Amino acid sequence: MRVYKFQLKPNKAQEVKLQNTFRLCRLMYNKLLEELNNQKVIDQSMIQGIIPDIKICEPEFKKVYSKTLQYESYRLFSNLKGLSKSKAKGNVVGRLRFKGEKWFKTIVYNQSGFKFIETNKHYCKLRLSKIGDINIRKHRDMVGKIKGIIIKRKVDSWEAHIITDGKYTIKSGDSVIGIDMGVLSFITTSDNEKIDNPLFMNKSLEKLQMLHRQISKTKKGSKNRKKICLKLQKLWEKINNQKKDFFHKVTTKIVNKSQIIAVEGLNIKSMTKNRKGEHYNHRNILDSSWGMFLQMLKSKAENTEIKYVEVDPKNTSKMCHRCGKLQDMPLNIRTYNCECGVIVDRDYNSAINILRKGLAIVGEGKLFPLMKQEAISSTPKVLGYV
C-alpha cells in the first residue's frame, strides 16, 4: 500500500460542506460511544446497526456519505482495541473519551464514494460524494489503484491522503549498519558516519515562548486569543513538517545502502522520567522524536528485502567493541578509552556493539575485529563480516 498526500483547494461552499461533514461524523462517533458505554456486553454489530436508525431519527446525517459514517464505528472499536493492547502491556488506561471539535481532524472515504478526475490544468479534481468536485494539487504521479481517501483538516488548509495498492520501490544496498541514537548527534552509524541533530523545536523555542506569553495575557474566548492560538498552531505544524522532511531524507539514505539495519529498542518513555539526583535532557530527547524516526525507518525497510532488527540497548555504550570489557560511561564522557588500546568516539563504539548484536540475532555470522586505532580522528572502513 502507498499513501500520497495532496493539497486540497475547496471553494467556500465546498469548505462549508467539509466542515459540516466533519461535525456530523464527530457527532456520530460520540453517539456510538455513548451507546457503547450503556452496553453491559460489547456487541460491535449491534453498535454499527444503530447507524441507520440514527439517520432516520436525525435526517441531517443523510448529508454524509453512508460509508464515511460507518467508518466511525470502525474507528471506535479500533480505539477500544488499542486501549486493550495498552492495558495488556501493564499500562494504566482509562475509558474512551468523547471527541471535541479540536480533536477530530480526519474523515475517511473507504473503497467508494470518490473519483479522481485527471485534467490538463494546474489542478485536478477529486469528486467526493455529498460534497462535490474539489480542486486538488497533484504534484506527483500515483502508482496503483485507489483504495481509499483520508481527508485531513490542517490548521488553515485541507489535505487528501490517497491510499493505493501500489508498492514502494526503494532500492537497497549491500551494507550492514548499526545505528546509535543520540541528542548531540542524531545518529551515529557503525561505519562512523554522524548526522547532526537539527533540534527544530529548540530553534523555534523563542517564538514558542513568546506566543505562549501572549496567550496568557489574553482573555479566554476573545478574538485576539484565537489569532495568537492560530499562529502557535501554525508554528507547531511547521516544526512537525520540518521533522518529517528530515526523517524522510535520512531514512531513505540509510535504506538505499543497507541490507541489514540494527537499531536500539529504546524505551523513550522511561528515558524522560524524573529521577532523584539525576538530570535528564527531557526536552531535547522529545524534540529528537526518535520514535517517529524509527517507525519511518522500519516501514521503509519492510517494503524492501532489508532485515530490520531491534536489539537490547543494555551496555551498548559501556562495552568495548574489541575486548568486551565494561566500564562506566557518564553522558559527559564522549570518548571511549579502553585498556586494550581502543580510543574511539563513544557513539561509534555503541553503534558497533548494536550492529554486533543485530547480526547475532539475524544469524549473519560475527564481525571481524577492528584494525588498531590510535585516535578518534582516524577514519575506519566499513566493518567486514562473514
Secondary structure by P-SEA (a helix, b strand, c coil): cbbbbbbbbbcaaaaaaaaaaaaaaaaaaaaaaaaaaacccccaaaaaaaaaaaaaaccccccccaaaaaaaaaaaaaaaaaaaaaaaabbbbbcccccccccccccccccccbbbbbbcccbbbbbbccccbbbbbccccccccccbbbbbbcccccccccccccccccccccbbbbbbbbcccccccccbbbbbbccccccaaaaaaaaaaaaaacccccaaaaaaaaaaaaaaaaaaaaaaaaaaaaaaaaaacccbbbbbbcccccccccccccccaaaaaaaaaaaaaaaaaaaaaaaccbbbbbcccccccccccccbbbbbbccccccccccccccccaaaaaaaaaaaaaaaaacccccccccccccccccccccccc
